């Protein structure tokens, strides 16, 4: 386990820090730090502040993912899922929520709005070639392998 340094901004001073809610959980909940309720109308998107800034160690990222209950029950998703927080970013974490449901959805201060999943980053480089190695699957995609 590694350490992520966290700074609370004034708007999020009363909120809990992200934490694992069960022993085998992959993600930690992020909380909304909006002082006024935010109404997300159907087909609308809103950037929700968390009141947190973090410092990740080099070689890591933090992925922002939807909460399954919000998605299933209300059609609320993280629009750019998974969102990526790079190790060198020091601004406030904000979550881009979209309402794919049929009713307006209200985000209140302290609501759990997304999950943060730390992940190791693997660096690579591209090498231009004239031909790629063959595979049994080949170019089949988008349903090619069936159900």
N, C-alpha and C positions, 0 to 999 in steps of 0.2 A: 504494500500500500504506500502511495506517495502523498505528499501534502500539497494542497492547493491554498495559496494565500488569498484571503478574502478581505475586502474593504466594504463596509456598509456606508452608503450615502445617507444623508439626513432623511430622505423620503422613505427609506427602508429600515430605519433604526429599530423599529418595533417588531420586525419580522424575524422568523426563525432562519437560521442558516440552512442551506441545503443539507439533507442527511438521508441516509438509507432507511427506509421504513420497514425492511425485513432483512434477515441475515444474508439472503442470496439475491437481493435486489440489484439490478444493474444500474438503475438511475436514481437520482435524488430530486425531490420535488423543488421547483422554483415557485416563488410566491409573487403575486401581483403587488406592486408598490404604488398604485395610482390612488391619490387621496380622494378623488371624486369617482363615483361609479362610471365605468365605460360601457356604453351600449354598443354591441356589435350587431348590426342588422343583417338579415340574410344576404348572402353574396358580398358582404363587406369585410374588410380587413382592418385591423388595428394593431399598432405597435404598443405593447404593454411593457412598462418599465418594471424592473425587479429590485431596484435600489442596491444592486451589488456590482462590484468590480472584482475581477479575479486576476491572479498571476499564475499561469500554468507553467510547469517546467518545460524547457525546450524538448521537442520530440513528442509532445502531447497536444491534443485538441480537446475541446469540450463540445459534445454534440447536444443540440437542443431538440428534443423529440416531444411529440404529443402525449398527452395523458389519455389512456384508452377509454376511461370512463367519460371524459368530456367529449371525445370523438363519438363514441357509441350513443350516449344519452342525448347529446345536444348538437352533434355535427360540428363541433369546434375542433379545428386542427391547427397545427403549426404549419404555416403556408410553405415555407422553404425547408421542409423537413427532410433529413435532419439539418438544422442550421449548424454552422460551424463557428466556434470561437477559437481563433488561432492563439498560439502561445505568446505572441507578441502584442496582442490586443489588450488595452488597458481601459477601455471605455466601459460604460454601464452595460450590463447584459439587458437586452430588450428582446421580447418574444413577439414575433409576428403571428398573431392569431387571425384565423379566418372562420367565418360562420358559413358552413355548408348546409346548415339546418334550415328549417322552415319558419322558425320564430326568432325574434330578437333575443340576444343573450347578454346578460349583464355581468361584467367583471367587477367584483368588489375588492377593496384593499384586503390583502391577506389570502385571497383565493389561491389555491394551487393551480397553476396554469400550464405547466410543462414539466418535463424532466430533463435533467442535465446528466449526460453520460460521458465520463472521461474516457479517452481512447488514445492508444499509442498510434503515432503517425509513422508510416513507412514511406521513406523517400525513394524515388525511382528516377530514371531518365529514359527518354525515348530513343530508340535506335531505328533509323530508317532502313528498311530492307525491301528488296524487289518482290519477294514471296514470303508468306508465312508458313510455318509448319502445318501439315494437314492433320485434321482430327476426324473421328467418326461422325461427329455432329456437323461439321462444316459450317455453312452459313445459315443453318436453320435457327429461327428465333421466333419470338412472339407466339407462343403456343405450339411450337414445333415438337416438343417432347410429349405433348398430350397432357392428360390429367392424372 
